[in-house]
Amino acid sequence: MKKLSVQIQDGGRDDAWDLVERVSPRILKLLNTAFRWDRAGRWQAGRAPGDSVLVLRYVANDRLEDAIANTRWLIERANEARGHGLTGIVLEIPINEAFQTGDDLSRLAEATVGAVDAVTGAEFGVAIGNFSVGNPIRLIGASVGGEIVGSAAADWPRFLPALRATRAAIARHGVAGFLSLHEYSHPADWRNPWRLTRYRRVWEELPADARLPILVTEFGIDKGTLDGKLDGWRNPMFGLSAGGYADLCRWYRDEVARDPYVHGVTLFVAGAYRGAPPNGWESFEVVGAGEVEDLIREEVDGPPLWLPSATDDRQPPRDDRGSNGGATEPTDYVAIVRAAAERHGVPPDLLDRMARQESSYDEDVIRGRRDSAAGARGLMQIIPRFHPDVDPLDPVAAAEYCAAWLTREASAYGNDWTRAVIAWNGGHGAVEAWEAGEPHPETVAYLTAVVGEAPPGDLCIAQFGPFLADRGFDTATIASACGPIAAVGLAASLGVAVAPEDALREAPRHGWDAVNGMGGAGGNGPANFVAMCAALGVVATPIEREAVLDTLRAGQKIVISTPAHYYLAQRASRIDVDLYVGNTGRARRGGAPWMSLDAIAALDGAINGLFVGRPAVGEAPGVTDESPVALLDAIDREVEPFLERDVGRDAATRIRELTRRLRAAIETEDR
């Protein structure tokens, strides 16, 4: 299958069309007004009948208030294309304003519904959204300009009417429908999932009845993701050859190939404008880049393309009869699953939740009347080519097989059921990614569904949740454990082994409680955190805000303390001020894997502590020399930064005076 293609601008030069005919992509996008139907016909003639998608886009005047008029104009052009014998035509709704708020999305949804009705009524396919990176910025809680500007939960519902209306319209008229996204990035930040493969987070946010296949209708390198300038891959500042650009695009193409709901990607651009304001588009040009052309030409293996199910009136009638044609009692699949779990020593609720996530106990799925896009079948959604020794459509055999498999995997992982569940869902590579603190999006979604909703703090807690629950910790304790878990992560980065349960048992001795978290009743969170770390064998040392980026780039990890949460920063972006806080930011409501310090402060109200760590030496944390003067130095170093904030100015002044007098007495005695 070929998912990678190109976009041709304004009719396109002959050399751009020559490239298209050579590589024969399955999807082709034409932009603007001077469409060349003869050349498009030659391209389509080289494809198998029905195996091509022609996307038409018009951006000359794409304001929201002109959406319907522009859509009608585009329908006229599509009718011209149809008159030339072209098929598989999809119109990308011509709306391209910046939609930054929930109200904007409501207006966009309303205009989109009207445009979709017009397009599908003319029996053309439709692509809606046209969302570029950060547009709308609140769509998935992105970090923009150092600020977290919203959450998906707040804004996605505003656009859902358009998605649901599109699903209904394409089912009613029997045409194709897509959600259109644009994805660009900078080479230095190429694998940042908030710029490329952002479509996965969009997909995960959507409820099942609002999902559409995705077309990435623009893709490539653009310095505009950093500072607003339009600079493509040919700009000398990137130092890229055609081969280097092809290598970057190959990674993205291979990622897209894994996801059956992504139907295609069009590289920007072939036949670029020359000299158009502000800087022209020549630096994006792929014509003449032989290695890129070769990449587009390649066929790539992947799962069958996903399509939304038809509306209820188009579903095949259900057959609830037995093989003898008579009525039968419904099978108790829950009992089958729980019995299998008991026989193999799997927690019964765990296997039951997995079955609900896999098949929803849906009779059509269990009996094989409806398979997944990846070919998964039956009660436990088993893919036969990976598990050839079991009949996935035999519910008893499937439940027994899954329970036995989980037991073996859990044993191999030291009786860890969480890792076994991850391996069932995504394989051992998914377990490795999860252990590294960068879980696959599919893993996050599956764990959340099976293990339970992630607490409103830190996904690391959700990961440790089943592990801690098995060791007797209650839900409230686990949900407030972001501080202890951050200490575990900091310790691990230093080679200090701290078990999560040990951190949680130690935390209450240093002010932590399940209601108030690390701050406890007294609100002295940072001081409590330092004391807890010391007891766990780690010296948590405050650092200045100005040193954060350099410290992270030097390979050290940093704990960020706020009144609401604890983050573990693992690395800094090489191109801006964002920090990778990974899972500790991803599930924070309004948070993200990449956040700046300003964004964290805006989200949580303030930052009240920044800490690096080092292993403790000797009995006094952080003190290699246990002489009285060295111990006083340790007090100055470890306690001084928190004095005024935590005990007040007057008390801090008295403590400093006593410390000064003690130091003077020691020095006098030494002399």
Sequence and secondary structure as in RCSB ss.txt:
>XXXX:A:sequence
MKKLSVQIQDGGRDDAWDLVERVSPRILKLLNTAFRWDRAGRWQAGRAPGDSVLVLRYVANDRLEDAIANTRWLI
ERANEARGHGLTGIVLEIPINEAFQTGDDLSRLAEATVGAVDAVTGAEFGVAIGNFSVGNPIRLIGASVGGEIVG
SAAADWPRFLPALRATRAAIARHGVAGFLSLHEYSHPADWRNPWRLTRYRRVWEELPADARLPILVTEFGIDKGT
LDGKLDGWRNPMFGLSAGGYADLCRWYRDEVARDPYVHGVTLFVAGAYRGAPPNGWESFEVVGAGEVEDLIREEV
DGPPLWLPSATDDRQPPRDDRGSNGGATEPTDYVAIVRAAAERHGVPPDLLDRMARQESSYDEDVIRGRRDSAAG
ARGLMQIIPRFHPDVDPLDPVAAAEYCAAWLTREASAYGNDWTRAVIAWNGGHGAVEAWEAGEPHPETVAYLTAV
VGEAPPGDLCIAQFGPFLADRGFDTATIASACGPIAAVGLAASLGVAVAPEDALREAPRHGWDAVNGMGGAGGNG
PANFVAMCAALGVVATPIEREAVLDTLRAGQKIVISTPAHYYLAQRASRIDVDLYVGNTGRARRGGAPWMSLDAI
AALDGAINGLFVGRPAVGEAPGVTDESPVALLDAIDREVEPFLERDVGRDAATRIRELTRRLRAAIETEDR
>XXXX:A:secstr
   EEEEEETT  HHHHHHHHHH  SEEEEESS   HHHHHHHHHTS TT  EEEEE  SS  GGGHHHHHHHHH
HHHHHHHHTT  SEEEE        SHHHHHHHHHHHHHHHHHHHHTT EEEEEEE TTTTTTTTT EETTEE  
 HHHHHHHHHHHHHHHHHHHHHHT  EEEEEEEEE GGGTT TTTSSHHHHHHHHS GGG   EEEEEEEE THH
HHS    TTSGGG   HHHHHHHHHHHHHHHHT TTEEEEEEEEES  SS TTT SGGG  TT HHHHHHHH   
           GGGS     B TTSSB     HHHHHHHHHHHHT  HHHHHHHHHHHHTT HHHHTTSS  TT 
 BTTTTB TTT TTS TT HHHHHHHHHHHHHHHHHHTTS HHHHHHHHHH HHHHHHHHTT   HHHHHHHHHH
H    SS HHHHHHHHHHHHTT  HHHHHT HHHHHHHHHHHHTT    HHHHHHHGGGGT BTTTBTTTTTT H
HHHHHHHHHHTTEEEEE  GGGHHHHHHTT  EEEE SS EEEE EE SSSS EE HHHHHTSTT  SEE HHHH
HHHHS   EEEEEEE  SSSTT S  SHHHHHHHHHHHTGGGHHHHH HHHHHHHHHHHHHHHHHHHHHH 
